[in-house]
Amino acid sequence: MVTTAGDSGGDVVVPDTKDWTWTLERPCPECGFDARQVEPADVAGLTITLTAPWAAVLSRADVAERPAPGTWSALEYGCHVRDVCTVFEERVRLMLAQDDPSFANWDQDETAVEQRYAEQAPAEVAAQLQVAATQAADAFAGVAPEQWSRTGVRSNGSRFTVLTLGQYFLHDLAHHLVDVGAQG
């Protein structure tokens, strides 16, 4: 994950514009997560498992230091993961409430700049992340068996079912643990 010019960290970095939906078709070579192995009954529990290490990550002495120019600090990644949980909770709830909804665009790099991720208090981020993860897990736990095939579409045209949205979400959580040298 990277931030853009004008971020509070001062680095000028190119935003991540990759389309990561390929991770629904094959294991991620960077983090090893295989979304195809995730069953509906696993999504809620894995959400909690894959966000639990963030309390320790966000208590590191060097939490706000970027490991390299252009690479987010653990604090910035923690803010991002918190917000990912919120965005995906909103999306799954929308998919359950509406037929084939379209998701508003979410520019994660713009959010990092606007929300000043690098300046947030790590302990507050840890608490907020736990709440957001619990709410996302609860949203997925509330999906009835017949609802896992409901669909929604992202602003770039990528189509998801509730299950593939959950799988995609879990890859993001797993991948960012690797980004900060933590394990789920």
Backbone torsions as a table, in degrees:
resi	resn	phi	psi	omega
1	MET	NA	142.9	-177.5
2	VAL	-137.4	160.9	177.3
3	THR	-113.1	171.4	-174.5
4	THR	-108.0	170.6	178.0
5	ALA	-53.4	140.3	178.5
6	GLY	91.7	1.7	177.6
7	ASP	-70.2	165.6	-175.3
8	SER	-72.7	-14.3	178.7
9	GLY	-83.0	-14.2	175.8
10	GLY	88.8	-13.4	179.8
11	ASP	-77.1	141.9	171.6
12	VAL	-98.9	116.5	-171.8
13	VAL	-136.3	151.0	178.8
14	VAL	-83.1	129.4	179.2
15	PRO	-64.2	152.1	175.6
16	ASP	-78.2	112.0	-178.5
17	THR	-111.4	12.2	180.0
18	LYS	-65.2	147.7	170.9
19	ASP	-94.8	104.6	-174.6
20	TRP	-83.6	8.3	-178.1
21	THR	-64.8	-18.2	176.4
22	TRP	-58.9	-21.9	-179.7
23	THR	-68.1	-8.6	174.1
24	LEU	-81.4	-13.9	-175.3
25	GLU	-106.9	-20.5	-178.5
26	ARG	-156.8	159.4	179.2
27	PRO	-61.9	148.8	176.8
28	CYS	-79.4	121.4	-179.4
29	PRO	-69.2	-20.2	-178.9
30	GLU	-80.9	-39.2	-176.3
31	CYS	-116.8	-13.1	178.3
32	GLY	84.3	-4.1	-177.1
33	PHE	-69.5	133.6	177.7
34	ASP	-116.5	96.0	-176.3
35	ALA	-60.2	-27.8	-178.1
36	ARG	-63.9	-19.9	-178.3
37	GLN	-83.8	-9.0	-175.9
38	VAL	-84.2	122.7	176.2
39	GLU	-95.5	158.4	179.8
40	PRO	-50.6	-42.0	-177.7
41	ALA	-66.9	-13.7	-177.5
42	ASP	-89.8	-21.0	-168.0
43	VAL	-61.0	-50.5	-176.7
44	ALA	-61.7	-47.9	-178.7
45	GLY	-64.7	-40.5	178.5
46	LEU	-67.5	-29.4	175.8
47	THR	-59.5	-45.4	179.7
48	ILE	-69.0	-44.4	-179.8
49	THR	-59.9	-43.2	-175.0
50	LEU	-82.1	-7.0	175.4
51	THR	-108.2	-14.8	-179.2
52	ALA	-57.4	-39.6	-178.3
53	PRO	-64.9	-14.1	-176.3
54	TRP	-65.5	-27.6	177.2
55	ALA	-59.4	-44.0	178.9
56	ALA	-71.3	-41.5	179.5
57	VAL	-59.1	-44.6	-175.8
58	LEU	-77.2	-3.9	175.4
59	SER	-101.9	4.0	177.7
60	ARG	-64.7	146.3	178.8
61	ALA	-62.2	-33.4	-176.7
62	ASP	-100.1	23.5	-172.7
63	VAL	-55.1	-31.9	-176.2
64	ALA	-95.5	-0.3	-179.2
65	GLU	-87.9	132.1	175.7
66	ARG	-78.8	131.3	-178.2
67	PRO	-69.8	-20.8	177.9
68	ALA	-159.2	154.6	175.8
69	PRO	-57.9	133.1	178.5
70	GLY	87.5	-1.9	178.6
71	THR	-112.1	130.9	179.2
72	TRP	-60.1	149.1	171.0
73	SER	-75.1	166.4	175.9
74	ALA	-59.6	-35.0	177.3
75	LEU	-62.2	-46.8	179.7
76	GLU	-64.2	-41.0	175.4
77	TYR	-62.8	-39.6	178.6
78	GLY	-61.7	-42.4	176.0
79	CYS	-61.5	-43.1	179.6
80	HIS	-61.7	-46.3	-179.4
81	VAL	-62.3	-41.5	175.5
82	ARG	-55.1	-48.2	-177.4
83	ASP	-71.2	-33.5	174.5
84	VAL	-59.3	-44.4	178.8
85	CYS	-58.5	-42.9	-179.9
86	THR	-66.5	-45.3	-179.4
87	VAL	-61.9	-44.5	-177.5
88	PHE	-72.6	-33.0	174.0
89	GLU	-61.0	-46.3	179.5
90	GLU	-61.2	-39.9	-177.8
91	ARG	-69.1	-42.2	179.8
92	VAL	-67.0	-39.1	177.9
93	ARG	-64.1	-38.9	176.9
94	LEU	-63.3	-42.7	179.3
95	MET	-63.5	-31.9	179.5
96	LEU	-79.2	-26.3	-176.5
97	ALA	-91.6	-27.2	-176.1
98	GLN	-126.0	155.5	174.7
99	ASP	-84.1	121.1	174.1
100	ASP	47.6	56.4	-178.8
101	PRO	-70.4	159.5	171.6
102	SER	-100.7	136.6	179.7
103	PHE	-90.7	136.4	174.5
104	ALA	-62.8	148.7	176.8
105	ASN	-64.4	138.9	174.4
106	TRP	-125.2	110.9	178.8
107	ASP	-92.0	101.7	-175.1
108	GLN	-65.1	-33.5	-179.8
109	ASP	-72.0	-40.9	176.0
110	GLU	-63.7	-40.3	178.0
111	THR	-61.1	-41.2	179.8
112	ALA	-59.5	-39.4	179.8
113	VAL	-72.7	-50.7	-176.6
114	GLU	-62.6	-38.9	-177.8
115	GLN	-86.0	-4.0	178.5
116	ARG	54.3	55.2	-178.1
117	TYR	-49.5	-43.0	-174.7
118	ALA	-66.7	-14.6	-177.0
119	GLU	-105.6	0.6	-177.4
120	GLN	-76.6	155.4	-179.2
121	ALA	-79.2	119.8	-175.9
122	PRO	-54.1	-42.0	-179.1
123	ALA	-64.9	-37.6	177.3
124	GLU	-67.8	-41.4	178.5
125	VAL	-61.8	-42.4	179.2
126	ALA	-59.8	-44.9	179.6
127	ALA	-66.1	-42.9	179.4
128	GLN	-65.2	-38.7	179.4
129	LEU	-63.7	-42.2	179.1
130	GLN	-60.8	-44.2	178.8
131	VAL	-63.3	-47.5	-178.7
132	ALA	-62.4	-40.5	179.3
133	ALA	-65.4	-41.6	178.7
134	THR	-63.4	-41.5	179.2
135	GLN	-66.9	-39.2	177.0
136	ALA	-65.8	-44.0	178.3
137	ALA	-60.7	-42.9	178.7
138	ASP	-61.8	-39.4	178.6
139	ALA	-61.9	-45.1	179.4
140	PHE	-70.6	-34.2	178.3
141	ALA	-65.3	-25.6	-178.6
142	GLY	-86.0	3.2	-179.1
143	VAL	-78.3	124.0	177.2
144	ALA	-75.5	153.4	-177.4
145	PRO	-50.3	-40.0	-177.6
146	GLU	-76.8	-8.0	-177.7
147	GLN	-93.0	-12.0	-176.7
148	TRP	-64.3	-19.2	-179.9
149	SER	-96.1	0.1	176.0
150	ARG	-60.7	150.8	-173.0
151	THR	-118.1	162.1	173.8
152	GLY	-157.3	161.8	-176.7
153	VAL	-130.1	134.5	178.3
154	ARG	-79.1	161.0	-176.0
155	SER	-59.0	-23.8	178.8
156	ASN	-88.7	3.7	178.2
157	GLY	96.9	-6.3	178.1
158	SER	-66.6	128.1	-178.1
159	ARG	-101.5	136.5	-179.8
160	PHE	-127.4	151.7	161.5
161	THR	-96.8	170.7	176.3
162	VAL	-58.3	-40.9	179.3
163	LEU	-64.0	-48.6	-178.5
164	THR	-67.9	-29.8	173.7
165	LEU	-63.0	-43.6	177.4
166	GLY	-63.5	-42.4	179.0
167	GLN	-63.8	-43.4	179.0
168	TYR	-62.7	-44.1	177.3
169	PHE	-58.9	-47.0	-178.7
170	LEU	-64.7	-36.6	176.0
171	HIS	-60.1	-43.5	-179.7
172	ASP	-58.6	-45.4	179.7
173	LEU	-62.3	-46.2	-179.3
174	ALA	-64.6	-41.8	-176.0
175	HIS	-64.5	-40.6	-177.9
176	HIS	-72.0	-23.6	172.1
177	LEU	-65.0	-39.8	176.5
178	VAL	-65.8	-40.7	179.9
179	ASP	-56.0	-33.7	-177.3
180	VAL	-104.5	10.7	177.1
181	GLY	71.5	30.8	176.9
182	ALA	-113.7	170.4	178.1
183	GLN	-128.9	148.0	179.2
184	GLY	-91.1	NA	NA
